[in-house]
Amino acid sequence: MVRLASFYLAYYAVLGAFTPYWSLYLQSRGMTVAAISVLMSLWYATRILAPSIWTTLAARSPTPIRWLRGGCVLSVACFSAFLLRLDFTGLFIVMCVFCFAYNAVMPQFEAITMSHLDKRSDRYGHIRVWGSIGFITVVALYGWLIERLGVAWLPWLMLPLLAGLLVSSYSNRYAHQPEEAHHEGQEGFRARLKRPPVIAFFAAAFLAQISFGPYYTFFSIYLAEHGYSASTLGLFWSVGVLAEIGVFFLSSRIFLRWDAGKVMAIAMLSAALRWWITGLWPDSVPVMLLAQLTHALNFGAFFASAMQLLVRFFPGRMNGHGQGVFYGLSGVGGVAGALIAGQLWRLGGNAAFLVAGGFALVGGVIAWYWLVRRHQAAIHSVRVD
């Protein structure tokens, strides 16, 4: 479990530097808001194909772990190019390759983790929490370092974190991959994709990522426009992840009491409230801190419930493919969210967050109807029969 946790720790430590501060780094390189929205959208654009391609190639390989390690090697090698003085075209090319490689490895590693947990998938949060710990540590530390060294040092500060990820990839491997249960009327992977609850699940995930578009792309710029310092930005990001850590530690208890579909629906409805608060009261520190605390629900609980539902919908060997589709559709949503936010920013950051709340509300309603009400009705029907 320590080896699994080390990969999450390193992977999300990199994101702890990239997500809050990379847009500020691009801004320091003279990029406009429109250019930043395009470059940051590449993070999500590459998630459309990278996860499915990588998990498919890994599944067909006699030594799938090599694909995980190869992706980490490519990530480190490509990121090193950011040390050069690149114009928009150069940044675009390097961002494409780096984001593709980096997004490719996590869905495969999620399948590795599930192969170790097997029937104890409720313990996923106890391992995944180390990713949140890595994220919050780097967010807080790098906010302080950037204030003193300048945001131009960000690529140099991120390279050691990527090196740590590469080392961790060589210490991990698959457990024995369980076969799908053989039973009468078993459906294939494509048939499962056509199930209404599965379609609803992916639709909710898609809308969740759209709603996070303004947050992941412009939240730091949004706060800076309202007079917050870099260290305060780090505080806001850290508060959200601290709350998320608590949810991951409690995840096994949560899913023993509540169904994953209900947790996901509540998480998305809380996201709608969060974005509306962020758009309406950006100058109030207490209100913004309260909004960030809901990250425990709209990211932590959402992600943990998504992993539970993926195990339910795609057991055994199908889980890696399910992870690929989940990350891929999330990537499409992320691209749409980043680009929509970039266009709405012309009306002000407030407008972008208010619209994001609308997307989250629609996703929450879909999740509630198909993953809660219809699921409960199906269970009741089985009991009656």
Secondary structure, 3 states (H helix, E strand, C coil): CHHHHHHHHHHHHHHHHHHHHHHHHHHHCCCCHHHHHHHHHHHHHHHHHHHHHHHHHHHHCCCCHHHHHHHHHHHHHHHHHHHCCCCHHHHHHHHHHHHHHHHHHHHHHHHHHHHHHCCCHHHHHHHHHHHHHHHHHHHHHHHHHHHHHCHHHHHHHHHHHHHHHHHHHCCCCCCCCCCCCCCCCCCCHHHHHCCHHHHHHHHHHHHHHHHCHHHHHHHHHHHHHCCCCHHHHHHHHHHHHHHHHHHHHHHHHHHHHCCHHHHHHHHHHHHHHHHHHHHHCCCCHHHHHHHHHCHHHHHHHHHHHHHHHHHHHCCCCHHHHHHHHHHHHHHHHHHHHHHHHHHHHHHCHHHHHHHHHHHHHHHHHHHHHHHHHHHHHHHHHHHHC
